[in-house]
Amino acid sequence: MYRFKIKELEKWKNSKTRKPLIIRGARQVGKTWLMKEFGEKYYENYAYINFDDNTRMKQLFTGDFDINRIIQGLKIESGINIEPNKTLIIFDEIQEVPNALTSLKYFCEKSNEYHIIAAGSLLGVAMHSGTSFPVGKVDFLDLHPLSFKEFLVAIKEEELVNLINDLNFDLIKVFSDKFKYYLKQYMYIGGMPEVVNSYIENKDFQEVRNIQTKLLEAYEQDFSKHAPNNIVPRIRQLWNNIPMQLAKENKKFIFGLVKEGARAREYEIALSWLIDCGLVYQINRVNDCKIPLCAYQDFSAFKLYLLDVGLLCALARIDVKTILEGNDIFVEFKGSLTEQYVLGELKENTNLPIFYWSAEKGTAELDYLVQMDGINIPIEVKSSENLQAKSLKSFIEKYKTKVNIRTSMADYKKEEKLINVPLYMIGEIQRMNFEP
């Protein structure tokens, strides 16, 4: 398996302003694998320390932050001779020892010759629970499930990836059937590393679903194990309600559908917990199309998505025939899966702020609105080659936007006011030339 983020780690290693790095991401997205792979390929050796249920490390980081003492302890714990600039130090599940998180400040200020990468599945939760966080003293890298391109690399279709990387629209059109075939597979399999590995080894969609189900069960166990007891039921309610809410024509998340008479304030902490864990993405509505978009957010209106399109498939119990053969029963939900896919691609491949727009009276809703290169770009998502985009046309008429994207299974096509970007290329929009 190969993750493109390893190139960003290489840049971090060579940066003159390098700080200790924290990799953020949900459980099971491949953080530990990525850190070890990076240490294996780019350093003479690496010292791996797992803080989960590690009483020795809790004692080591109790008291002062004498770097020499800490390094000596890390050498003994890992069995590795840690040398400045030659050894990668890996702190895994760092949230379990808050003082280890605090120590990153002292490594940054006093001993930056030591290269440290840290990760933790519940790090987002720890950062909001009173932990002394080294603000301004660490770098961050966000890791999501495998993107569609990474999936193609994993199944040995590197030549197709090269076409995408080269933005070779002519050849992409020639091989569009292959892209569509693999994209449908990806919509069911998703990008969780364990799931992708299973599919590569066995080519068994039932085994794919079994592993997805186990991952979902593991997340639910995390709710009970790590969240405050009084909010666990609400976390479960929100989590299990997401597929149903995305299947609605108006996908705005409504708390009253989670539980009759429910109010937003009853679920605020539960929702924050899911977001902090990286399990859920919250996309806020904007009520205007001005710069910056973040100034026009309506925090009371938002859509919720899962971290992975395959897991959404599994949580909604959508079978493989529905995806691969296009069963009409799930036409509406297929649109939601496609939205989930597009969001995942934008999250993993771009650094764009992402919102959605809807008219005040709910007469039109635009799937996504992003801010890129100083302009706002609407994105309408279509799950098939049906190119009717009424909401997008309504939006263009209202705001006179110059660059407008419709993404669908249709080929790349650039018109005066509308650009059709194939779904399998939506993650590349920051590299495309949209000049008239």
N, C-alpha and C positions, 0 to 999 in steps of 0.2 A: 504494500500500500504506500501511496505517496501523498503528502499534504503540501499544497503550495505555500502554506504559512512558513515552511522551513526556510524559504528565501528571505522572509521578513526577519526570522531569527538570525540569519547570517548577517543581515544589515545591522541588527542590534549588536551582534558580537563585535563588528568592526567599527561601530560608532565611537567617536571621540567623546560624546556626551552620554555614553551608556550609563544607565542606572540599573539596579536590580529589576528584573522583569517579572510581572505577574500575568499569568495566562488565565483569562476568565472564560468560563464555559460550563455548561451543565454536566452532570455526571454521565460518563460513558460516551462523550464525544471524541475522546482520543487524546486528552491532555497529557496523561502519563506517557503514552506511547511516543507522542511528539517530542517531549522533553528528552526521553532516553535516546530516541533516534538522532536527535540533534547532538547530544553529547557524544554519541558513538561516532558520528561522521565528521564533526567539526572540532573536536578536542582530542587531546592525547588520552584523556580518560574522564569519567564523570563520577561524582559521589552522590548517590541517591539516598535521600532520607525521607522516610514516610512517617509523618507525625501522628497518624491515626492510632490511638490506643498505645502511645509510646511514652511511658512514664519517664524513661531516661532522658528523653529530649525535653520533656516538661521541666525536669530538674536542671538540665543544662542551661535553659533559657530563663531560669529564675535568678533574680539578683541583678548584678551589673551586666553591662553589654561590652565587656572586654573582648575584643575581636580575637586576640591571640588565644584566649581561653576557649572561646566558642569553636574556633577552627580546630584546636587540639581535640575537643570533644567530638566534632564532626568526623575527624580522621578515624578516631577509635570506633565510632558507631558504624561508619560506612566501610571501614577496612581499606580505604583509599588514601594514598598520600596526596593531599590537596596542595597543588602548587598554583600560585598566582598566574593568571592569564593562560594557564595550560589545562586546568581542571574546571569542568562545569559542575557547580554545586546545584543540586536539584532538591527543593523543598516541596514535598507532595502533601496534600491535605493540610496545608499550613494553618488553616483556620482553627485546627484543633489545639494549637499552641499559640495563643495571641501574642505572647512575648516574642516569638520567632518572627511574627509579622512586624512587630515594632522594631526588631533588630535590623530590618532592611534599611531603616533610616541611617543607622550607624555604619553599616557596610557602605552605603552611598557616600556618606560624608567623610569617613576615615579610612576606608579600605576598598576603594573602587577597583583595585587590581583583581579582586575576587569576582568571578562571573557567577551570578546567582539567578536562577529561574525558579519561580514558585507557582504553585497552582493549588486550587481547592474547589471541590464541587459545590460547597456551600459557602464560598467566600463572600458572595454578595450579601448573604444573611449575616455573616460575622461582622461585616463592615457597618451594619446598622444596629448592632447590639452592644455598643459601647466600647468596642475594641479600639485601642490606640492605633490609628491607621497612619502610616508614614506619608502623609499628603505631600505631593511634590517631590518625593524622594524615590519614586518608582516609575517605571514604564509599564504600559499595559499592552496586551495582545488578546483580542477576542477570538475564540475558536468555536466554530459551529459544526454541525454534521457535515460530511463530505458534500461538496457541491456537485452539480451534474458533470462538470469537467473532470473532477477528481474521480467520480464514479466511472467515467469513460476510461480514464487511465487505469483504474483498478481492474477493469474487464478487458484490458489489453487493446483498447481502441485509441491509441495515442495519435494516429494519423487524423482521426476526426477532431481531436483536441487541437492539433496543429492548424487545421482549417479555421477553427474558431479563433485561435490566437492570432492568425494572420488576417482575420476578417475577410476571408476569401469567399465573398458572397456567391460568386459564380459556381465554384465547386461545391459549396454548401448546398446550393439549390440542386445540383446534380445528385447529391447523396442525401437529400432531405428525408427520403423514406427510412434510411438507416437512423438518422437523428430522431425521427418520430418514434421509431420502434424502441430505441433505447430510452427515450424520454418517458414513454409509457411504463416501461419496466421500472425506471427510477421513481416515478410517481407512486408506485406500490412499495418498492423496496426502501426508498428513502436513503439517507446518508449516514445512519448510525454505523460506525465501523464494524461492530460485531455482526450486524445484519448483512452488511455488504460482503464481509469475509465468508459468511455462511453461503450466500448466494454464489459466490465465485467457486467455492469448493464443491457445492452439491447441486446447484441449479434447481433447487427445490423451493417453490413458492410457499408451500405449506410450512416448511422449516423456517422460512423467512417470517411468516406470521407467528409461529411459535416463539421465536426469539423476541419479536416486537412485543408480544403479549407479556413475556417475562420482564422485559425492560419497563413496560408500563406498571407491572406489579411491583417492581423494585422501586419505582418512583413513589408509588402509593405507600410503600413501607417507609420510605424516607419521610413522608408526611408525618407518620405516627412517631417515628424515631427522633426527628430533629425539630419539628414545629411545636410550639406551645399547645398543650392538650386542648385548650378551650377553642382554638381556631382550626384544629384538624378537620372536623366535620365540614366546615365552610370551605376549606381548601379542596376537599374531595368533591363537594358540590360544584364549585367553580370548574375544576378540572374536567369533570365528566360532562359538564354542560356545554363546553366549547364546541364540539361537533354539531350539536343541535342548533346552536345560535348561528354558526356559520352557514347552515343550510337554509336559513331564512333569506328572503329576498332582500330585506334591509338587514345587513349584517351587524349593525350596531349592537353591542352587548347590553342586554337588559336584565338587571338583577331580579326584576319581578318574575322572570321566566325561570330563574334558578330555584326560587321558593316564593310562593304566593305572598305578596305583601312585603317582600324583602326590600331593604333600602341599601344604597351604596355604602353608607358608613358602617353597616354591619359586616361588610366584606372587604373593607379597605386593607386591613392587616393581612388577611388571607391572600388577597391579590398581590400585595407587595411581596409576600413570601415566595409565591410562584415566579414572579418576575425576577426577584433577587437570585433565585436558584438557576435562572436561565432556562426554565422550562416553558415559559410563556412570553410571547411578545405582545406588547400593548401598542397599538397604532391609533394615535389620537386624530380626531377630526379637526380640520381647520375650516373657518367660516369665511375666509377670503383668500386671494391669490397674490398677496404682496410679499415683499422681501423685508425681513426674514420670516419664513413660514412659522417658525416656533412662536412668534409674537401673536399669532392668530389662532392658537390652539383653543379648542373647546374641551376642557379637561373632563367634562361630564359626559362626553360622547366619544366612544372608542370601540375598536374591534380587537378581539383577542385571538391569537393564533398559537399553535404549539411550536416547539423548536424544530420539528421535522415533519416533512410531508408523509413519510412512511408511517410514522407513529400516529398521525391524524387518521390515516387510512385504517390503521389497526383499532384505534379507539372508537372510530365510527363503524367498525365491523364491515368495511367494504371489501368484497371478495375480489380476487385477482381478475376474474372474467369481466367484471364491471369496468376495470381500468383498461385491460388489454383489448377487449372486444367492444367497448362502448355501449353498455347497457343503458337504454333510454330512461329506465326507472330512476337513475341517479344523475340525470342531466344537471339539476340544480346543484347537487352536492359536488359534482365533478368540477363545476365552476369554482367552488370553494377550495377544492384540492389544488386547482391551478393557481388560485390566489396565494395559497400557502406555499406552493412551490416558488412562485415569483418572489415572494417576500424572503424566503430562504436564500435565493440566489443573490438578491440585492444585499442582504445582510453579510453574506460570506465574501462577495466579490467587490463590493463598493463600500465607501464610507459616507454614503449619502443620508441626510436626515429624511425620514419617510413618514408621510401622513396620508390621510384620505380626505376627500371632500364630499359633502352632500349639500344639496340645496336646502334653504331654510325650511321649506314646507315638505321636504322629503320627496320631491318630484323627480330628482335625479341624484345618482350617487356615482362618484368616480373612485375606482378601486384604490389607486395610489397617486400621490402627488409628491414629487421629490424636488429638492433644490440643488442645482448643479451649475457650476460655472457662472454664478450670479443670476441665473434665471430659474423660474419654476417650470417644471415639465410634468404634465399630467400623463399617467399611464393607465390605459384601459386594458384589462386582462380578458382574453377570450380562450375558452378551453378547446375550441375546434377551429375550423377554417371559416366559420360564420363571422363575417366582418362587420355586421351591424353594430354600431357603437353609438347609440342615441345619447347616452349620458356624456360621452366625450364631446360629441358635436355641440351639445347644450353648453358644456363648459367652455369650449373654444369660442362660441358666439358671445358668451358673457364676459370672458376675460381677455379675448384677443391674443392668446398665447401663440408664440411663434414656432415653438418646437413641441410637437404632440406625438405621443407614442401609443400605438396599439400593438400589443404583443399577443400572438396567436400561433396556430400551427401552420399558417400561411408563410410563404417565402418573404424574404426581405424585399421591401418596396418603399421607395422614397418619393412621396408626392409633395406638392407645394406646402400644405399645412399638416400633413399626416405621414408618419413613418411607421410602417409595419415591421416590427422586429420579431423574428421567430422566437418562440418560447425558449428554445435551447440556446439562444444568444443573449437573453435579457440581462445576464450578469455582466455583459461587456459594454453597457451603454456609456460608461465613463470614458471608454476608449474610442467610441464612434464619433465621426465627424458629422454634426448635424447642421453645419453651416448651409445656408440656401445655395 
